[in-house]
Amino acid sequence: MIVRSLFEAEKSDRKVVSPDNNWKSVRLLLKEDNMGFSFHITTIYKGADFFMHYKNHLESVYCISGQGELVALDTNETFQISAGTIYIR
């Protein structure tokens, strides 16, 4: 059984901050936990503009609060993201 708190994980190497300070991600569940999937709490800061590339994994993202715009570079589709929206890539 794995029991982990966000508060404790934020004080460990499970907290990752982007080099450009656009986001932070707290990795509550990782590959090394042998569950077959990972679980992250990611905060994207207001005004952030950056590229994401999912080379080695699939990901589902659920927006808890705030809003933003997502552009799929392979199709040039634009999506409005707001609280209660999920995107999967």
Summary of the structure (lengths in Angstrom):
residues: 89
radius of gyration: 14.1
end to end distance: 28.5
largest distance: 42.4
contacts: 160
relative contact order: 0.15
helix: 8%
strand: 38%
